[in-house]
C-alpha cells in the first residue's frame, strides 16, 4: 500500500534511532495510528519513540545545521528565515539532544552554535540578549558581569575595581564616582583620594599650608581652618573632645567632685583660652576641650577636688566668669550649655555593687522630686539629662541574683541597682557609665559663682545623705525633710550658705 511522506519520515526515524527493522516499524506505526484514531502522531527526534503531545522546539531553519555537505549550502539559502520545528517527548529530551534555549528571548539553538554565550548558568543566543538581560562585557578583561555587580567608570563597564584601575580610572572616596584623576585629601585616618568636585564643595583648606582636609581632620580656630600641624601654631590650650590629661587629686578624699562647665557663643575662642590659661593656678587644676553639642564653645573641666579645694578656688572662678564675659561667652543664656558634676564612686562604698546601690538611691531621689530639681537646676529640657521617671527597674528573669533571698516579693536594692545600670544611657540625670564616677547632668550652665557653689553643695549633700539611709527611706522621705538632711550634710560653710540662699530664692525651702 502507498505511504505518505510523513509516514515514511516517521518509519525512517524509528529505524535510524531505534535500530528497528522496516517491517516492525511499519507495524508499530499502524498500531499507533489505529489507537490514535487518525490523529497526527510524532516521533521523538532523539529516541525515535512515538509521542502524541510532543514538546516542540521551534528554531530558525539554519540552526539545525550540523552538517558540512557542500550541497546543503543551497538548501540553507533557500530556507533562510523560515522557522522549523522538531519534536521531543519532553524538554529534557530536547536538551539532551543538544538544544539550548536563550534565557532572554526564548529562542532555541544548537549547543555548538558559534554565537552561543554562556554566563554562569545562563545561556544566551547572542550578546544583544545578554545585554538586554543586564550583562555586560568588561572593557579590560572581557569577562561578562551583571550590571548590579559592574563598575561604571566614565561610561565604561568593568567587572571590578581592579580592571577599572588598570585602565586608569579611580574611585573618589567621598562621592563614589570614578574619574581619571583624583586629589589627595587629609582625613583623620590618613590620606584619601577625592575628585575635584568634592574637593571644591566639601573639603576644607588649611589657611596656612594650603593642604585640603576633610571636616573631621580640620580644626576651626577663630574664622580660619587649619590642619593639625598648623593648628599647633595658633592654639596650644584647646583640646579635642575626649582629651583627658594626667589626673591629679586635690584634697583628702574619698569624696571628690569634678566639674564640666560649658561656655559658648563667644567671638574669639583662641584669645578666650589664652586668657583662661593666664589665670594663676588654672593650668594645674583645669583643662579645656571642644564639645560637639556647642556652636563655638569651650568646655572647662576641673581636676577631681574635695569641696574644700573648690572653695579655695573661689577667686579663680570669678576670674573664669570675667574672662568668658569679656569675650562674649555665656553659659546659662546659651540654652545649650550644661554644668556636669562628677562624684567619685569610692565615696559611696568600696565594692561596685554597693556603689551601684548608692547610685540607684540618688537616681530615685532625682526621679521622685523631678519637679523640684527642675526648678533648682534651671533646666527643663531633659534631652541630655533624662530623669526616666517612668523607668521600670525590676530585674529580668535571667538577671543574676545579688540578693540572698530570691523568693522575696520585692527585689532588693542591689538587684534593682543592677537592673538600672543595665538599662542606663549617658544622657540621663545621673550617668552610671563612667568607671570611677557618677555624673550629675541636670544642672544648667552658669557664670554666677553663688549658683555654681550651690550646685556643688547639693551634690555633696546628696552623697552623704544616701549613705546614711536605706532605700525604704529614699522612697518615703518628703522634699522638705530631704533638703534639710542635704543642707545639714554639706561640709563647708561657704557652699552651705550659697545653697541655703539659693533654695530660698527658688522657693524650695
Protein Blocks (a to p, Z undefined) as FASTA:
>chain_A
ZZdfklmmmmmmmmmmnopafklmmmmmmmmmmmnnopacdddfklopacfbdcdddddf
klmpcbfcfklmmmmmmmgoiacddddfblmlmmmnopacdfklopacdfklmkbccehj
accfbfklmmmnopacdfklopacdfklpcceehiacfbfklmmmnopacdfklopacfb
dcddddfkbccdddfklmmmmpccdfklopacdfklpccehjbccdfklmmmmockbcce
hiacddddedjdfbdcddddddehiablklmmmmmmmpghklmmgccdddfkbmbdccdd
dddddfklmmmmmmmmmmmmmmmmmnopafklnopaccdddddfklnojbfklmmmmmmm
mmmmmmmmmmmmmmmnopablklocgklmpccbdcfklccfbfblkbmbdcfklmmmmmm
mmpcfkbfbdckbfkbccdfkbccdfbfklmmmmmmmmmmmmmmmmmpcfklmmmpcfkl
mmmmmmmmpcbfklmmmmmmmmmmnopZZ
